């Protein structure tokens, strides 16, 4: 397909039905329109308009770096109230699938009767489709963590964002036969333009309420403490079953922390379910 044909296809893309710009985007548009109207008859000195817009961009930038913010669009930070009332939490795993680590994580979850949500990198899913199939076959869900897990993901323009998200959808669905329903950004930062891309792909954005930092901390006790301190039903917990950077040589912390964490959940009467189960999404949707 030529570049001209691709541009034409993009131009034909319609806004998803029921989609509205996020609050921060609406405010930005209003400030630009208001600034233009104020400057037209020269009622307001341009410095005031410029200062207001710069301050607005500062807010947008801060929201981009705040993974749990909802200024840039809907954001799943916790499970629905009815799920929390059932004593449920969500264990989520990023950066896989890893053909060595992920099956061991699945074994640990199975021993405790727990269900997890795996945010897969599209390139990893394409390289290890059997591991993605195993995730789904064993009752867990495979969701999207972008195609390449680029550090620059949040700085991508709209067309590159769309390609990155769409390719991950294809790679993961080709691997396991189920299209992702949830999406988590690489590293956490979120582009102001991502919400529209996710709406077109019918994806729901997910962050977390607690993270263990197991990808950088080799001490499983500290990881578990971060995840369980003030833990409540409805929390979304973040761990890793893969490495997005150079392959780790030591045993991943998740394999030593997860059994302790699951025992702690059992003692507190909490159980881990997939995001699909918590939100009532059909497993094969």
C-alpha positions as CSV (number, residue, x, y, z in Angstrom):
1,X,0.0,0.0,0.0
2,X,1.4,3.4,-0.9
3,X,1.7,6.3,1.5
4,X,-1.0,8.2,-0.3
5,X,-3.4,5.2,0.0
6,X,-2.6,4.9,3.8
7,X,-3.3,8.6,4.2
8,X,-6.6,8.2,2.4
9,X,-7.5,5.3,4.7
10,X,-6.8,7.3,7.8
11,X,-8.9,10.2,6.5
12,X,-11.8,7.8,6.3
13,X,-11.5,6.7,9.9
14,X,-14.5,8.0,11.8
15,X,-14.7,9.0,15.4
16,X,-15.9,6.0,17.5
17,X,-19.5,6.2,18.4
18,X,-20.0,7.6,22.0
19,X,-16.4,8.8,22.2
20,X,-15.7,12.3,23.7
21,X,-12.4,14.0,24.2
22,X,-10.9,13.7,27.6
23,X,-11.4,16.6,30.1
24,X,-7.9,17.9,29.7
25,X,-8.3,17.9,25.9
26,X,-11.6,19.7,26.1
27,X,-10.1,22.3,28.4
28,X,-7.1,22.8,26.0
29,X,-9.4,23.3,23.0
30,X,-11.5,25.8,25.0
31,X,-8.5,27.7,26.0
32,X,-7.2,27.9,22.5
33,X,-10.5,29.1,21.2
34,X,-10.9,31.6,24.0
35,X,-7.4,32.9,23.5
36,X,-8.0,33.4,19.8
37,X,-11.3,35.3,20.5
38,X,-9.6,37.4,23.2
39,X,-6.7,38.4,20.9
40,X,-8.9,39.2,17.9
41,X,-10.1,42.6,19.1
42,X,-6.9,43.0,21.1
43,X,-8.8,43.2,24.3
44,X,-6.2,41.1,26.1
45,X,-2.4,41.4,25.9
46,X,-1.0,38.4,24.1
47,X,1.3,37.6,27.0
48,X,-1.6,36.7,29.2
49,X,-3.0,34.3,26.6
50,X,0.5,32.8,26.0
51,X,1.0,32.4,29.8
52,X,-2.4,30.6,30.2
53,X,-1.6,28.2,27.3
54,X,1.8,27.4,28.7
55,X,0.3,26.7,32.1
56,X,-2.2,24.4,30.4
57,X,0.5,22.5,28.5
58,X,2.2,22.1,31.9
59,X,-0.9,20.4,33.2
60,X,-1.1,18.2,30.2
61,X,2.6,17.2,30.6
62,X,2.0,16.4,34.3
63,X,-1.0,14.2,33.4
64,X,1.1,12.4,30.8
65,X,3.5,11.4,33.5
66,X,0.8,10.4,36.0
67,X,-0.2,6.8,35.2
68,X,-3.3,6.8,37.3
69,X,-4.7,10.2,36.2
70,X,-8.0,10.3,34.4
71,X,-7.4,13.8,32.8
72,X,-6.4,12.2,29.5
73,X,-9.2,9.7,29.3
74,X,-10.9,6.8,31.2
75,X,-8.5,4.8,33.3
76,X,-9.1,1.6,35.2
77,X,-7.3,2.0,38.5
78,X,-9.5,-0.3,40.6
79,X,-11.9,-3.1,40.0
80,X,-15.7,-2.3,40.0
81,X,-17.4,-2.0,43.4
82,X,-19.3,-5.3,42.9
83,X,-16.0,-7.1,42.3
84,X,-14.4,-5.5,45.4
85,X,-17.5,-6.5,47.4
86,X,-16.7,-10.1,46.5
87,X,-13.2,-9.8,47.9
88,X,-11.5,-9.8,44.5
89,X,-8.2,-8.2,43.4
90,X,-6.4,-8.3,40.0
91,X,-2.9,-9.6,39.6
92,X,-1.5,-8.2,36.4
93,X,1.8,-9.1,34.7
94,X,3.6,-6.9,32.2
95,X,6.3,-7.3,29.5
96,X,5.7,-11.0,28.6
97,X,5.2,-13.5,27.4
98,X,8.5,-15.1,28.3
99,X,8.8,-18.7,27.3
100,X,10.7,-19.6,30.5
101,X,9.2,-17.3,33.1
102,X,5.6,-17.1,32.1
103,X,4.9,-20.8,32.4
104,X,6.4,-20.8,35.9
105,X,4.2,-17.9,36.9
106,X,1.2,-19.8,35.5
107,X,2.2,-22.9,37.6
108,X,2.4,-20.7,40.8
109,X,-1.0,-19.2,40.1
110,X,-2.6,-22.6,39.4
111,X,-1.3,-24.0,42.7
112,X,-3.1,-21.2,44.6
113,X,-6.3,-21.2,42.4
114,X,-5.5,-17.7,41.3
115,X,-6.3,-16.1,37.9
116,X,-4.1,-13.3,36.4
117,X,-4.1,-10.8,33.6
118,X,-1.1,-10.8,31.3
119,X,-0.3,-7.5,29.4
120,X,1.7,-8.9,26.5
121,X,4.1,-7.1,24.2
122,X,3.0,-7.7,20.6
123,X,6.5,-8.6,19.4
124,X,6.9,-11.1,22.2
125,X,3.6,-12.6,21.5
126,X,4.5,-13.1,17.9
127,X,7.8,-14.7,18.9
128,X,6.3,-17.0,21.5
129,X,2.7,-17.7,20.4
130,X,2.6,-21.1,22.2
131,X,3.1,-19.2,25.5
132,X,0.3,-16.8,24.8
133,X,-2.0,-19.8,24.0
134,X,-1.0,-21.4,27.3
135,X,-2.0,-18.2,29.2
136,X,-5.5,-18.3,27.7
137,X,-5.8,-22.1,27.8
138,X,-5.1,-22.1,31.6
139,X,-7.9,-19.6,32.2
140,X,-6.1,-16.3,32.3
141,X,-6.4,-13.4,29.9
142,X,-3.9,-11.9,27.4
143,X,-4.1,-8.2,27.0
144,X,-2.1,-5.5,25.2
145,X,1.1,-3.8,26.3
146,X,1.8,-2.2,22.9
147,X,3.7,-3.8,20.0
148,X,7.3,-2.9,20.8
149,X,7.2,-1.4,24.3
150,X,9.1,1.6,23.2
151,X,10.4,4.1,25.8
152,X,9.2,6.8,23.4
153,X,5.7,5.4,23.2
154,X,4.0,8.4,25.0
155,X,5.7,10.8,22.5
156,X,4.4,9.1,19.4
157,X,2.2,11.0,17.0
158,X,-1.3,9.8,16.3
159,X,-0.5,7.7,13.2
160,X,2.4,5.9,14.9
161,X,0.3,5.3,18.0
162,X,-2.4,3.8,15.9
163,X,0.1,1.5,14.2
164,X,1.7,0.4,17.4
165,X,-1.7,-0.4,19.1
166,X,-3.2,-2.1,16.0
167,X,-0.2,-4.3,15.4
168,X,-0.2,-5.5,19.0
169,X,-3.9,-6.3,18.6
170,X,-3.2,-8.4,15.6
171,X,-0.1,-10.1,17.1
172,X,-1.8,-11.1,20.3
173,X,-5.1,-12.2,18.7
174,X,-3.2,-14.2,16.0
175,X,-1.2,-16.0,18.8
176,X,-4.2,-17.0,21.0
177,X,-7.4,-16.4,19.0
178,X,-8.7,-13.8,21.5
179,X,-8.5,-10.0,20.8
180,X,-7.3,-7.9,23.8
181,X,-9.9,-5.9,25.6
182,X,-7.6,-3.9,27.9
183,X,-4.4,-1.9,27.3
184,X,-1.6,-0.7,29.5
185,X,1.0,1.8,28.3
186,X,4.7,0.9,28.3
187,X,6.4,2.3,31.4
188,X,3.3,4.2,32.5
189,X,3.4,7.6,30.7
190,X,0.3,8.2,28.5
191,X,0.0,10.2,25.3
192,X,-2.8,12.8,25.2
193,X,-3.7,11.3,21.8
194,X,-3.9,7.7,23.0
195,X,-7.5,7.8,24.1
196,X,-8.9,8.2,20.6
197,X,-6.7,5.3,19.3
198,X,-7.9,3.0,22.1
199,X,-11.5,3.9,21.4
200,X,-11.1,3.0,17.8
201,X,-9.6,-0.4,18.8
202,X,-12.3,-0.8,21.5
203,X,-9.7,-1.1,24.2
204,X,-10.0,0.1,27.9
205,X,-7.0,1.8,29.4
206,X,-5.7,0.2,32.7
207,X,-3.1,1.4,35.1
208,X,-2.8,0.0,38.7
209,X,-3.5,0.9,42.3
210,X,-0.3,-0.9,43.6
211,X,3.0,-1.9,42.1
212,X,5.8,-4.1,43.4
213,X,8.7,-2.8,41.4
214,X,9.8,-6.4,41.0
215,X,11.5,-5.6,37.7
216,X,14.1,-3.5,39.5
217,X,14.1,-4.7,43.1
218,X,15.6,-8.2,43.7
219,X,14.2,-8.5,47.2
220,X,10.9,-10.4,47.2
221,X,10.1,-9.3,50.7
222,X,10.2,-5.6,49.8
223,X,8.1,-6.3,46.6
224,X,5.4,-8.1,48.6
225,X,5.4,-5.4,51.3
226,X,4.8,-2.7,48.6
227,X,1.9,-4.7,47.2
228,X,0.2,-5.6,50.5
229,X,0.7,-2.4,52.6
230,X,-2.8,-1.0,52.9
231,X,-4.0,-3.6,50.3
232,X,-7.8,-3.7,50.0
233,X,-10.3,-5.6,47.9
234,X,-10.6,-4.1,44.4
235,X,-6.9,-3.2,44.0
236,X,-5.1,-3.8,40.7
237,X,-1.5,-5.1,41.4
238,X,1.4,-4.8,39.0
239,X,4.1,-7.4,38.5
240,X,6.2,-8.5,35.6
241,X,6.6,-11.9,33.9
242,X,9.0,-10.6,31.2
243,X,11.8,-8.1,30.7
244,X,11.5,-5.3,28.2
245,X,15.2,-4.5,28.3
246,X,18.3,-6.8,28.3
247,X,17.5,-10.3,29.5
248,X,18.0,-10.8,33.2
249,X,20.5,-13.4,34.3
250,X,19.3,-14.0,37.8
251,X,16.0,-15.6,38.6
252,X,13.2,-13.0,38.2
253,X,12.0,-11.5,41.5
254,X,8.4,-12.3,40.5
255,X,9.0,-16.1,40.9
256,X,10.1,-15.6,44.5
257,X,7.6,-12.9,45.4
258,X,4.5,-14.3,43.9
259,X,4.1,-17.4,46.2
260,X,4.4,-15.1,49.3
261,X,2.0,-12.6,47.8
262,X,-0.6,-15.3,47.1
263,X,-0.3,-16.7,50.6
264,X,-0.9,-13.2,51.9
265,X,-4.0,-12.9,49.8
266,X,-5.3,-16.2,51.0
267,X,-4.8,-15.2,54.7
268,X,-6.7,-12.0,54.0
269,X,-9.6,-13.7,52.3
270,X,-8.8,-12.1,49.0
271,X,-8.7,-13.9,45.6
272,X,-7.3,-12.8,42.3
273,X,-9.5,-12.7,39.2
274,X,-8.8,-11.6,35.7
275,X,-9.8,-8.1,34.6
276,X,-12.3,-9.7,32.1
277,X,-14.0,-11.5,34.9
278,X,-14.1,-8.5,37.2
279,X,-15.7,-6.3,34.4
280,X,-17.9,-9.0,33.0
281,X,-16.2,-9.3,29.6
282,X,-16.7,-12.6,27.9
283,X,-13.5,-14.7,27.9
284,X,-13.5,-15.1,24.1
285,X,-14.8,-11.6,23.2
